Amino acid sequence: MTAYLIGNLLGRLLMSWLIVFLVVLLRQRGRFRVALRRSLWPWGWIPVGILFVLDILGTVLAHH
């Protein structure tokens, strides 16, 4: 694995988490600490994983 590939995957994972965090923050009406805790607890990683996989799948399908 190249550094470019690892950086790309980590960046996509970070952006997936950020999207989930912003959605949770909006649902918590701006309570930052509660949103951070809820986006990091174990069940919070399920939507992050789903977004990450959909992002990778969309990229793969777009290039074929």
N, CA, C and O atoms as a MOPAC input file, in Angstrom:
PM7 MOZYME 1SCF
protein

 N      0.84400 1    -1.18500 1     0.00000 1
 C      0.00000 1     0.00000 1     0.00000 1
 C      0.88500 1     1.24200 1     0.00000 1
 O      1.86100 1     1.34000 1     0.74300 1
 N      0.52100 1     2.15400 1    -0.83200 1
 C      1.29000 1     3.38700 1    -0.90500 1
 C      0.75900 1     4.40100 1     0.09700 1
 O     -0.35400 1     4.27400 1     0.60900 1
 N      1.57400 1     5.40200 1     0.36200 1
 C      1.16400 1     6.46500 1     1.27600 1
 C     -0.03900 1     7.22700 1     0.70100 1
 O     -0.90000 1     7.68600 1     1.45100 1
 N     -0.09500 1     7.35800 1    -0.61200 1
 C     -1.21700 1     8.03500 1    -1.24900 1
 C     -2.52400 1     7.29100 1    -0.99000 1
 O     -3.53900 1     7.91100 1    -0.67200 1
 N     -2.50500 1     5.97500 1    -1.12300 1
 C     -3.69900 1     5.16400 1    -0.91000 1
 C     -4.13600 1     5.21200 1     0.55300 1
 O     -5.32200 1     5.36700 1     0.84300 1
 N     -3.18700 1     5.07900 1     1.46800 1
 C     -3.51500 1     5.13100 1     2.89200 1
 C     -4.08700 1     6.49800 1     3.26200 1
 O     -5.06500 1     6.58400 1     4.00400 1
 N     -3.48100 1     7.56100 1     2.74800 1
 C     -3.98800 1     8.91000 1     3.01200 1
 C     -5.38000 1     9.12000 1     2.45400 1
 O     -6.22100 1     9.75900 1     3.08600 1
 N     -5.62300 1     8.58200 1     1.26800 1
 C     -6.92800 1     8.69600 1     0.64000 1
 C     -7.99200 1     7.98000 1     1.46700 1
 O     -9.06900 1     8.52600 1     1.70800 1
 N     -7.69000 1     6.75900 1     1.90100 1
 C     -8.64800 1     5.99500 1     2.69500 1
 C     -8.90300 1     6.64400 1     4.06200 1
 O    -10.04600 1     6.71200 1     4.51400 1
 N     -7.84700 1     7.11500 1     4.70900 1
 C     -8.01700 1     7.78500 1     6.00100 1
 C     -8.80800 1     9.08600 1     5.85900 1
 O     -9.62000 1     9.42100 1     6.72100 1
 N     -8.57000 1     9.80700 1     4.78100 1
 C     -9.32200 1    11.02900 1     4.53100 1
 C    -10.80200 1    10.75000 1     4.30300 1
 O    -11.66100 1    11.48000 1     4.79800 1
 N    -11.09400 1     9.70800 1     3.56200 1
 C    -12.49300 1     9.33500 1     3.33200 1
 C    -13.16500 1     8.88500 1     4.62200 1
 O    -14.33300 1     9.19500 1     4.85500 1
 N    -12.43300 1     8.15500 1     5.46200 1
 C    -12.97500 1     7.72300 1     6.74200 1
 C    -13.23600 1     8.92300 1     7.65100 1
 O    -14.26800 1     8.98400 1     8.31900 1
 N    -12.31400 1     9.86600 1     7.67700 1
 C    -12.49100 1    11.07400 1     8.48900 1
 C    -13.69300 1    11.88600 1     8.01100 1
 O    -14.46500 1    12.38500 1     8.83000 1
 N    -13.85500 1    12.02000 1     6.71700 1
 C    -14.99200 1    12.77700 1     6.19200 1
 C    -16.31300 1    12.05300 1     6.47300 1
 O    -17.33000 1    12.70000 1     6.72400 1
 N    -16.30600 1    10.73200 1     6.43300 1
 C    -17.50700 1     9.97600 1     6.76900 1
 C    -17.89100 1    10.21700 1     8.22600 1
 O    -19.06300 1    10.42100 1     8.54100 1
 N    -16.88600 1    10.19100 1     9.11800 1
 C    -17.15500 1    10.46400 1    10.53200 1
 C    -17.66100 1    11.89400 1    10.72400 1
 O    -18.57100 1    12.12900 1    11.51900 1
 N    -17.07500 1    12.84500 1     9.99900 1
 C    -17.48500 1    14.23700 1    10.13100 1
 C    -18.94100 1    14.43400 1     9.71300 1
 O    -19.66500 1    15.20000 1    10.35000 1
 N    -19.37300 1    13.76500 1     8.66900 1
 C    -20.77200 1    13.85600 1     8.23300 1
 C    -21.69500 1    13.30800 1     9.31500 1
 O    -22.71200 1    13.92000 1     9.64000 1
 N    -21.33500 1    12.14600 1     9.87200 1
 C    -22.14900 1    11.56200 1    10.94200 1
 C    -22.16100 1    12.48300 1    12.15200 1
 O    -23.21000 1    12.67500 1    12.76600 1
 N    -21.00700 1    13.06000 1    12.51100 1
 C    -20.93200 1    13.96700 1    13.64900 1
 C    -21.82600 1    15.18600 1    13.43800 1
 O    -22.52700 1    15.59900 1    14.36300 1
 N    -21.81400 1    15.76300 1    12.25200 1
 C    -22.63900 1    16.94700 1    11.98700 1
 C    -24.12600 1    16.62000 1    12.05700 1
 O    -24.91300 1    17.43100 1    12.54400 1
 N    -24.51800 1    15.45000 1    11.57900 1
 C    -25.92400 1    15.04000 1    11.67700 1
 C    -26.31700 1    14.87100 1    13.14300 1
 O    -27.38600 1    15.32000 1    13.55800 1
 N    -25.45400 1    14.22300 1    13.92400 1
 C    -25.74200 1    14.04300 1    15.35100 1
 C    -25.76600 1    15.39200 1    16.05600 1
 O    -26.60400 1    15.61100 1    16.93100 1
 N    -24.86600 1    16.29700 1    15.69300 1
 C    -24.83200 1    17.63100 1    16.29000 1
 C    -26.12700 1    18.39500 1    16.01400 1
 O    -26.64600 1    19.07500 1    16.89900 1
 N    -26.63600 1    18.28900 1    14.82000 1
 C    -27.91000 1    18.93600 1    14.49200 1
 C    -29.06300 1    18.31300 1    15.27200 1
 O    -29.95600 1    19.02100 1    15.73800 1
 N    -29.04300 1    16.98900 1    15.41200 1
 C    -30.11000 1    16.32300 1    16.17300 1
 C    -30.03400 1    16.64400 1    17.65800 1
 O    -31.05100 1    16.61800 1    18.35200 1
 N    -28.84000 1    16.94700 1    18.14900 1
 C    -28.66800 1    17.27500 1    19.56500 1
 C    -28.78300 1    18.78000 1    19.81700 1
 O    -28.50700 1    19.25100 1    20.92000 1
 N    -29.18200 1    19.51400 1    18.81400 1
 C    -29.39800 1    20.95800 1    18.88900 1
 C    -28.16000 1    21.71300 1    19.35500 1
 O    -28.24400 1    22.60200 1    20.20200 1
 N    -27.01500 1    21.34900 1    18.79400 1
 C    -25.78600 1    22.08900 1    19.03400 1
 C    -25.02300 1    21.71700 1    20.28700 1
 O    -24.05000 1    22.38900 1    20.62900 1
 N    -25.42900 1    20.67300 1    20.97900 1
 C    -24.68300 1    20.25400 1    22.17400 1
 C    -23.47400 1    19.44700 1    21.72400 1
 O    -23.57700 1    18.26100 1    21.41100 1
 N    -22.31900 1    20.11900 1    21.69900 1
 C    -21.10300 1    19.57500 1    21.11100 1
 C    -20.63100 1    18.30800 1    21.81600 1
 O    -20.36300 1    17.30400 1    21.15600 1
 N    -20.52500 1    18.33500 1    23.13700 1
 C    -19.99400 1    17.17800 1    23.86600 1
 C    -20.88600 1    15.94400 1    23.72600 1
 O    -20.39200 1    14.82500 1    23.58700 1
 N    -22.18900 1    16.15500 1    23.76400 1
 C    -23.11100 1    15.02200 1    23.60800 1
 C    -22.99000 1    14.45700 1    22.19400 1
 O    -22.97400 1    13.24000 1    22.01300 1
 N    -22.90500 1    15.32900 1    21.19900 1
 C    -22.78000 1    14.87300 1    19.81500 1
 C    -21.46400 1    14.13900 1    19.60000 1
 O    -21.42600 1    13.13300 1    18.89100 1
 N    -20.39400 1    14.62600 1    20.19700 1
 C    -19.10200 1    13.96900 1    20.06400 1
 C    -19.12700 1    12.58700 1    20.70100 1
 O    -18.63700 1    11.61800 1    20.12100 1
 N    -19.69800 1    12.50300 1    21.88800 1
 C    -19.79200 1    11.21400 1    22.58100 1
 C    -20.64200 1    10.22400 1    21.79000 1
 O    -20.28000 1     9.05400 1    21.66500 1
 N    -21.75700 1    10.68400 1    21.26200 1
 C    -22.65300 1     9.77600 1    20.52500 1
 C    -22.08500 1     9.35900 1    19.17400 1
 O    -22.37700 1     8.26200 1    18.69700 1
 N    -21.28500 1    10.21000 1    18.55600 1
 C    -20.70100 1     9.82400 1    17.27000 1
 C    -19.48900 1     8.91200 1    17.44200 1
 O    -19.04700 1     8.28900 1    16.47700 1
 N    -18.94700 1     8.82400 1    18.65500 1
 C    -17.78000 1     7.98100 1    18.89300 1
 C    -18.08900 1     6.67200 1    19.59800 1
 O    -17.25800 1     5.76400 1    19.59200 1
 N    -19.26400 1     6.55100 1    20.20500 1
 C    -19.56800 1     5.30500 1    20.89700 1
 C    -19.69200 1     4.19500 1    19.86600 1
 O    -19.87800 1     4.48100 1    18.68300 1
 N    -19.59100 1     2.92300 1    20.28400 1
 C    -19.51100 1     1.83200 1    19.30100 1
 C    -20.60800 1     1.82500 1    18.23500 1
 O    -20.32000 1     1.53600 1    17.07400 1
 N    -21.84900 1     2.13400 1    18.59400 1
 C    -22.90700 1     2.13000 1    17.57700 1
 C    -22.77600 1     3.30200 1    16.62600 1
 O    -23.35200 1     3.26500 1    15.53800 1
 N    -22.05000 1     4.32700 1    16.98800 1
 C    -21.83900 1     5.47200 1    16.10600 1
 C    -20.95300 1     5.14800 1    14.91600 1
 O    -20.99200 1     5.84700 1    13.90300 1
 N    -20.15200 1     4.08800 1    15.03100 1
 C    -19.27200 1     3.72500 1    13.92700 1
 C    -19.98900 1     2.93900 1    12.83700 1
 O    -19.43800 1     2.76600 1    11.74900 1
 N    -21.19000 1     2.46500 1    13.09700 1
 C    -21.94100 1     1.74500 1    12.06400 1
 C    -22.30800 1     2.67800 1    10.90600 1
 O    -22.02500 1     2.33800 1     9.75700 1
 N    -22.92900 1     3.84900 1    11.15900 1
 C    -23.20500 1     4.73600 1    10.02300 1
 C    -21.93200 1     5.26600 1     9.36200 1
 O    -21.92200 1     5.52100 1     8.15700 1
 N    -20.86600 1     5.43500 1    10.13500 1
 C    -19.58700 1     5.86200 1     9.54300 1
 C    -19.09900 1     4.79100 1     8.56900 1
 O    -18.67100 1     5.10600 1     7.45900 1
 N    -19.16300 1     3.54100 1     8.98100 1
 C    -18.74500 1     2.44400 1     8.10700 1
 C    -19.60300 1     2.33900 1     6.86000 1
 O    -19.09800 1     2.08300 1     5.76700 1
 N    -20.90000 1     2.53600 1     7.02800 1
 C    -21.80300 1     2.47600 1     5.87300 1
 C    -21.49000 1     3.59100 1     4.88300 1
 O    -21.42500 1     3.35600 1     3.67700 1
 N    -21.29700 1     4.81400 1     5.39800 1
 C    -20.94600 1     5.93500 1     4.51600 1
 C    -19.61300 1     5.69700 1     3.82400 1
 O    -19.46400 1     5.99000 1     2.63700 1
 N    -18.64600 1     5.16700 1     4.56300 1
 C    -17.32500 1     4.89600 1     4.00800 1
 C    -17.41000 1     3.87900 1     2.86800 1
 O    -16.83000 1     4.08600 1     1.80200 1
 N    -18.12700 1     2.78900 1     3.09500 1
 C    -18.27000 1     1.76000 1     2.06500 1
 C    -19.02300 1     2.30300 1     0.85200 1
 O    -18.65800 1     2.01000 1    -0.28600 1
 N    -20.07500 1     3.09600 1     1.08900 1
 C    -20.81600 1     3.67800 1    -0.03700 1
 C    -19.93900 1     4.64000 1    -0.83500 1
 O    -20.04900 1     4.71100 1    -2.05900 1
 N    -19.07200 1     5.37700 1    -0.14800 1
 C    -18.16200 1     6.29600 1    -0.82700 1
 C    -17.17400 1     5.53400 1    -1.70500 1
 O    -16.94300 1     5.89700 1    -2.85800 1
 N    -16.59400 1     4.47600 1    -1.14500 1
 C    -15.64100 1     3.67000 1    -1.92400 1
 C    -16.35300 1     2.99500 1    -3.09700 1
 O    -15.82800 1     2.96000 1    -4.21000 1
 N    -17.54100 1     2.46400 1    -2.84500 1
 C    -18.31000 1     1.81600 1    -3.90800 1
 C    -18.66800 1     2.80700 1    -5.01200 1
 O    -18.57500 1     2.47800 1    -6.19500 1
 N    -19.07300 1     4.01000 1    -4.63500 1
 C    -19.38400 1     5.03400 1    -5.63300 1
 C    -18.17700 1     5.40600 1    -6.46900 1
 O    -18.30000 1     5.62500 1    -7.67400 1
 N    -17.01800 1     5.48200 1    -5.84900 1
 C    -15.79800 1     5.80200 1    -6.57800 1
 C    -15.43100 1     4.67700 1    -7.54600 1
 O    -15.05800 1     4.93400 1    -8.69000 1
 N    -15.53600 1     3.45400 1    -7.09100 1
 C    -15.20300 1     2.30400 1    -7.94000 1
 C    -16.16300 1     2.23000 1    -9.13200 1
 O    -15.73400 1     2.01700 1   -10.26600 1
 N    -17.45200 1     2.40500 1    -8.87300 1
 C    -18.43500 1     2.34800 1    -9.95600 1
 C    -18.28900 1     3.50800 1   -10.93900 1
 O    -18.56700 1     3.35100 1   -12.12800 1
 N    -17.85600 1     4.66700 1   -10.45000 1
 C    -17.68100 1     5.82100 1   -11.32600 1
 C    -16.50600 1     5.63200 1   -12.28400 1
 O    -16.48700 1     6.21500 1   -13.36800 1
 N    -15.54000 1     4.82700 1   -11.89100 1
 C    -14.36100 1     4.62900 1   -12.74300 1
 C    -14.49200 1     3.42100 1   -13.67000 1
 O    -13.55900 1     3.10300 1   -14.40700 1
 N    -15.61700 1     2.76000 1   -13.63900 1
 C    -15.79500 1     1.60300 1   -14.54100 1
 C    -16.83800 1     1.88300 1   -15.55200 1
 O    -17.12600 1     1.03100 1   -16.39300 1

